[in-house]
Amino acid sequence: MTQLGHIGTAAAALVAACSLLAGQETDYQVYTESPRLLLTQRRLKLLKRERERESMRWQQFEALMRGRARMSEPGFALGLWSQVSGQSSACREAAEWAVKASTSSTSELRQVALVYDWCQAPAGEALSSLMSRKLAAALRDRPEQPAAVSARVLAALAIADAESQLSQEFLKYSVETWWKQKMAPRLTAGENPFASRTDLYALMELLHAVRDNLRLDLREGLGKWFDELGPLQILSYYPQPWPAPENEYRVPAYIGAGEPNLREAALSRAAEMALVAFDTNAPTLQFLQGWIIQDRFLMRGEFGIGYEFLWANPYQPGLSFTYMPDLFHARGQLLARSSWDEDAVWFGFWNGQAQAFGQGKRIAVRMEARPAPVHLGPVRVFFASSGLKLESGWTPETEPGEKPVEEVAFILGLTPGTLYDVEVDNEEMFETRADPGGIVELRFRAGSKAGVRLKKSAL
């Protein structure tokens, strides 16, 4: 064969290999064995070890299950308990619940998928067939709401053996259309379509299920958004915990009157545990692990205990969150607190809403009403409606040998994306641009008193 012939053969082989790889990229056939949803072999082994060690999470979960507590998610709870305890009768009970469940409810559809995957053999052919038909019917929809998509991804993976074509079609929609064309661009643009803690937890289940079964990491190309998620979660809570009969809750910031939604608080914690479990080595999640593993916040109630037992890993080391910065400024939002103490002052600005928290009270901040600055230690929050002049130097100068302290000023209520000239006494004027939320961030050396003025750039 001539050298040219060898080259041609090699080229043809390369083209064939590329075609094969391209085909693999679009192959949504599921080859994993059940249980394939959330309970990987490694996780199931860890949970069974928790049972053998009689950890406090297992003891609380088993006490509720053996005591026949009224669980708000009976399919999820019974299926999980059966898998870890070996109680096949619990799987049969879960299947009997599942065939009566309404798959028009996202929560119940998710549970039916889990029961089908976790309990198919003990449930028997008749009940499994009924569950499979319910799940298949739900896959004909093409929803966009995150929790609804996540539940159907679980359904598609669960019945991949029985309904291969239907399963592949929905999985392809969820990854290629919903995630890559709709969600990923919004995340890249700094939006947060998963602001609801229910949707955030649903996203975590979806990430786990897709990676475990399709070997796809949906975070690809979105590292910045996911790197910021841990600090954002920690700083999105009010400093003062909420005492409930079953345990204390950290309360995510919320708009409106009334008491906090403790189910949202539980799902927020569950999402954090699932996020850490997804990437145990991520440096940005070490503080989050330190935030999670505090026993006073261990969820002991009938709703939270299943998530607590499924996702928590008390053996994984973490870093104390008190060593991380106590402010978050990104994506056009600002979250800050005066310290890591539970009596700290907290301030949040998101979705155009400003709110402060202090002395156990939430205070809505009307930015158009010329509010006074909010003091948060070396951080101060100023409002454009009160004027575009301020004075630095509110923090004492750092003593020799001490770690330098930097003052941080945030000016809220500016025109998003607009350039502003910043004049500081005895310094050269410079420009800065307001972020998508209309926020400008300025930093000064502690103890350096100077007048500061902002005005829109002429250019």
Buried (B, 14 or more C-beta within 10 A) or exposed (E): EEEEEEEEEEEEEEEEEEEEEEEEEEEBEBEBEBBBBBBBEEBBEBBBEBBEEEBBBBBBBBEBBEEEBEBBBBBBBBBBBBBBBEBEEBBBBBBBBBBEBEBEEBBBBBBBBBBBBBBBEBBEEEBBEBBBBBBBBBBEBBBEBBBBBBBBBBBBBBBBBBBEEBBBBBBBBBBEEBBBEEBBEEBEEBBBBBEBBBBBBBBBBBBBBBBBBBEBEBBEEBEEBBBBBBBBBBBBBBBBBBEBEBBBBBBBBBEEEEEBBBBBBBBBBBBBBBBBBBBEEBEBBBBBBBBBBEEEBBBBBBBBBBBBBBBBBBEBEBBEBEEBEBBBBBBBBBBBBBEBEEEBBBBBBBEEBBBBBBEEEBEEBEBEEEBEBBEBBBBBBBBBBBEBEBEBBBBEBBEEEEEEBEBBBBBBBBEEEEEBBBBBEEEEEEEBEBBBBBBBBBEBBBBBEBEBBBEEEEE
